[in-house]
């Protein structure tokens, strides 16, 4: 399975990719803040949505779901067709 690296796929796959990047950058900033200074909060999601804890929790859940989808891949018809094209000798670098 190409996991969307050859391009194509559904909108859900693209949204998951963006959410995983956002989550990774957020956790990277949290870790960096812990190393640089003990009192600062570089959790961007918390800084933007801290006054709405329910919305903040929903964002974290969506990032977690996106990570699981990236692990197992999307099984929708559009993504499966894109992976079949890629596996059949399509251009692997097209979507990069």
Residue pairs with C-beta under 8 A, 6 or more apart in sequence:
1 73
1 83
1 87
2 82
2 83
2 86
2 87
2 92
3 70
3 73
3 83
4 13
4 17
4 73
4 74
4 79
4 82
4 83
4 95
5 86
5 92
5 95
5 96
6 82
6 83
6 85
6 86
6 90
6 91
6 92
6 93
6 94
6 95
7 82
7 86
7 91
7 94
7 95
8 78
8 79
8 81
8 82
8 85
8 86
8 95
9 74
9 78
9 79
9 82
10 74
10 76
10 78
10 79
12 69
12 74
12 76
13 69
13 74
13 79
15 66
16 65
16 66
16 69
16 70
16 74
17 66
17 70
19 62
19 63
19 66
20 63
20 66
20 67
20 70
22 63
23 63
23 64
23 66
23 67
25 44
26 43
26 44
26 45
29 42
29 43
29 44
30 42
30 43
32 42
33 40
33 41
33 42
33 43
41 47
45 56
45 59
45 60
46 56
49 55
49 56
49 59
50 56
73 79
73 83
86 92
